[in-house]
Amino acid sequence: MISRTNGRDPSQGCRAKREYRRAFRAAELTAETANGCARYSPLPPDDRDRQPGTARADDVLMKIVCWNLGAAYGRWRAEPGLHERAWHWIAAVDADLAFLQEAQPPGWARERWEVLTLPYEFWASAVVARRGSLLLPAVLPEGGVLEREGSYFATAELDVPGAGPMLVASVHAAPHVAPGWRHPGYDAKVIARPSVGEPWCNDVAFAGYRELVEGKRFLLAGDWNTSRWLDADGVPATDGQEFFDRAAAAGWVELSLDEHGREGKSWYGSTNPRFSQLDHIFADAGTAAAFRSFRIDPYPVEAHCLSDHAALILELDLDIAVSDPRRVDGLTQTEGDIQ
């Protein structure tokens, strides 16, 4: 398990994992069939506060899950029961906010949470928030690159208690070169990474969201289909590193690395022994100041085979978030710093 904590006792991990397993089972056992859909009886508050694999501090205001549920391919498409169980796991986690990809929200999910997707035929990316949250579709540039991606992206405005309005997006960047119709108005050579020479779909996603989030509080999370691809000596692949260097230069802070600033393993669809973390969470500097803990949880994949991706779990303590999205550690980026 890859984890990073700020003021958290790592010895709590084993106990927390046992608590998570009990919670996952409890979520399944408390599902009742009514009108053809599953309905959940709320877990007792004391149990809910302990979910899932890490102890929850009283002052942590937001728990976030990022997970590609894998419904587009293979057994996760052919066996709907696996996908249903993945949603049970999300219920057991009791997150405040979830960024999901390759998702088919069951009927009961839309009764339990606020769920935002664009219209889809087979599957979609989704932003899921607690019931009663003010979650509204974001206004996207008409005909722009983000709108053209359709249900691959879910982009919303969320009113976060204690932090105010925030742009949130669940991103699924397809793993291939982006054809010209996907990036109108952009010079392909400018948005492509130098070592690649032509833009991939994740380059187009970055270009579109870079403009959309400028000057705003934001969380962008999902399957970006890129990784630093560290080799045995810890040397990253050039194309992967270029993607993250460019994001950092734009003021995006990655919150999905371990305590040493390294990636872990979130992708289980390959036999390549090199770790591959295709899933990432980015935030503005102000939101990043609220970082409390991060971990990759392989349990739903390794124990239950619920997806070909492991889930990312992030905790933010919004009491310490700063108001300026460009301000962190006492320093404010100037317009010239944001390239």
N, C-alpha and C positions, 0 to 999 in steps of 0.2 A: 504494500500500500504506500503510495506516495502522498506525503502530507506536509503541510507547512502551517505553523501556528504562531500566534502572537499572544503570549501570556497564557498558553494552554499547556497542561501537564500531559505529556505524551503517554504516560503510563495508564491513562484512562482508556486507551484504545481497545484492549481485549474485552474489558467489561462492556464498553460501548457496543462492540460488535455483537456480543451476546444479547444486549438489549435490542439492537436493531433486528436480529433474527426473530426475537419474540414479537416485536412490533409488526414485522412483515407477516408473520403467521396470524397475528391478531387481526390485521387489516383484512386478510382473506376470510377469516372465520366470522367477522362481523358483517360481511357482505350478505345482504338479504335480497332475494329475487322478488321484484315487484314490477308489474307491467312490462315484463320483458327486459328490464335493465337492472343492474346491480346498484343497490343503495347502501351506503355505509352508515352504521351507527357510530357517532363520534367516540373516539378513544377517550378515556378519562384524562383530564388535564395533566395530572402528574405523569402519566405515561407519555402523553403527547410531548411534554417538555423534554423528555429524555430521548426522543427519536433523532436520527438513527445512530450510526456508528461513531459518534463522538459526543461527549457530554456537552450539554448546552448551557452556557452561562446566562445568568438572569438578564444581563445587559446587552446581549446579542439581539438586535432588533430584526435582522433579516437573514434567513437561510435561503440559499439559492441552489438550484439543481440545473445542470446542463447535461443533456443526454440525447444521443441519437438512438432512437428505439429500433432502428433496423427494419422497419416494415416494408421497405422497398424491394428487398432481395431475399432469396434463399428461404430457409425454414421459417424465418420470422414473418414472411409474407404468406407462406403456405400453411402455417399453423397459427390461426388467429388466437388460440388460447394462450400462446406465449406473449403476444402483444397485450392481451387483457391482463396477464399477471404483471407485466411491466408497469401498467397503470396502477395496479395494486401496490407495487413497490413505491411508486411516487406518493400514493396515499399514506403509506407507512412512514415515509420520510417526513411528511408534514412540513414541506417547504413553504416559504412565503411566496416564492417566485420560481417558476421553472421555464427553462428554454429547451424546447423539445424539437427534434427533427425526425423525419420519416415517421410521423405520428398519424394515427387514426383515432381521434378522441372518441371513446365510447359515450353513449347517451348519458350515463350516470355522471361522467366527468364534467359535463357541461352544467349539471345540477349542483355538483359539489364545489366547483371553482368557476372563476371567470376565465374563459378560454377564447383566445383570439387566433383565428386562422383566416387565410384567404380561401375563397372557393377552390375545391380540389376534387379530383376524380378518384385517385388512389391513396394518396397520403400528402401530408403537408408539414411545414414547420409551424410551431405553435408557441405562443406565450401564455402561460398559465399563472394566474394570481389568485390569492385568497378570495373567497366569495365576498362580495361587497366592495372590493377594491375598485377604484376609478381607473379602469383600463380602457382606453379608447384607441381606435386605429389612427396611426400617424398619417398626416397629409404628406404624400410623396410627390415629387416633381412629375407632372403629367408626361407620360411617354419616356421618362428617364430610366436609367439602368435598374433602379430598384423596383420600379413598377413592372418592368419587363420580366423580372424573375418570377412573378406570380407567387404561387404558394411555396416556392422554395424559401422565401423570406416571410417572416411575420414581424411587422414593425408597429410599435404602439407608443403612446404617451401614457405614463403611469404616474399617478400622484402618490408619492411615497411619504408616509407620515414621518415627520422629523427631518425630511430631506427635500420635500417639495417635488415639483415636476421633474420627470426623468424620461429620456427617450430609451426604450428598451427594444431589442430586436433579437429574434431567433434566426440564425443564419445557417443555411445549408448551401455551401458553394460546391457546385458539381466539379468532379475531378477531371476536367479536360479543358482544352483550349476554348476560349470564348469566341464564337463566330461574330462577325461584324454587327449583326442586328442586335446583339446584346449590349453593345457599348456605343450607341450613336452619340456624336458630339465629342468624343474623346479621340485623341491621337493614340493609336494602338501602341506605338513605340514609347510614348510617355508613361502610360499606365502599366506597361509590361516591366517585369524585373530584368535588369541588364543581362543577367546570365541566361535568361530564358528566351528573350527576344520577341515574344508574342504574348499577349495577355491571356491568362487563364481566368476561369470564372471567379476565383478568389481575388484576383487583381481587380476585376470589375466591381466585385462587392466592396472591396476596400475603397475604390475611387468614389463609389456612390455614397457610402456611409461617411466617408471623410467629410464630404460637403454637408451632409445632413446633420451631423452631430456637432459641427463647429460651434464653439461657445456654449454648449449645452452640457448638462449632466447626462451621462449615458452609461448603459451596460449593453454590450454587444457580445453575444455568446452563441456558440454553435459548432458545427462541423465545418471548419474552414478548409479541410482537405489539404493541409500543408503542415509540415513539421520541420524542425531543425535537423532531424535525422542524424543524431550524434553517432559517430562510429565508436569503436572500442577505446579509442584514445580521447573521446570527448570532443572531437572536431566535427562541427556541423557541416551539412551540405550547403553549398553556396546559395542555391536558389531558395531554400527554406530560410536561411539566415537573412537574406535580403528582404523577405516579406516582413519579418519581425523588426528588423532595423528600420524599415520604412514606416511601420506602424508607430514605433517609439518616437521617430522624428516628428510625427504628426501629433504627438501628445497622448497617444493611446498607451495606457499602462496595462500590461498583462498581469492578471491575478491568478493564473492557473499554472504556476510553476512551483517547484518545491523550495525548501528553505535555502537551497544553494543556487536558485535561479535556473534549475534544469527541468526539462520535460520528463514526464513519466510515460507509462503505457496506457493509452486509452483505446487503441485500435487492436481488436482481436481477430480481424479477418485475414491475417497474413501469417505465414509460418516463418517469416523473416525474423531472425533472433534479435535484430536491432529494435529497440523501443521506438514506437511511433505514437505520438500524441497529435492526432488530427483535430482534436477538440480544444477550443481555447475561449477564454473569457477576457474581454477588454473593457476598460473603464476610463473615464476622465480622471485627471489627477486628484480632484477633490473627492470623488467617490472612492478612489483607491486608498485615500487616507483612512477610510473606515475599515480597511482590511482587518479581519480577525483570524480567520483560518481557512485553509484550503486542503482538499485531499481528493485523490482519485479513488473511487470505491469499486473494486473489481468484483465484489460479492455477487451482485445480480447476474453477472456474466459467468464467472467461474463456477458458482454454485448452482445456478438455475438456468443458464444459457438463455437469458431473456433478450439479448441483443448481441451484436458483434462489436459494440462499443461499451466501454465502462463509463459510469456516470461521474461527472465532476460535481463536487459539493463545496460551496463557498459560503462563508459566514462574514457578514458585514456588521460592524457596530456603528450605526448611523449617528449615535450620540457624538462621535468624534469626527464625523465628516465635516469638511470645510465648505463654505458657501460658494467660493469661486471655483468653477470646474477646472481652471488652469492653475490653481494654487495648491501647493503641497510643500510640507517641510519649511514653511516660512518664506518660500520663494514663489514669485509669480512669473509665469512665462510671458514674455512680450510677444507681440504679434510677429516679430521677426523670428522668434524661436519656433513658431508653429509653421512648418514647411509643408 
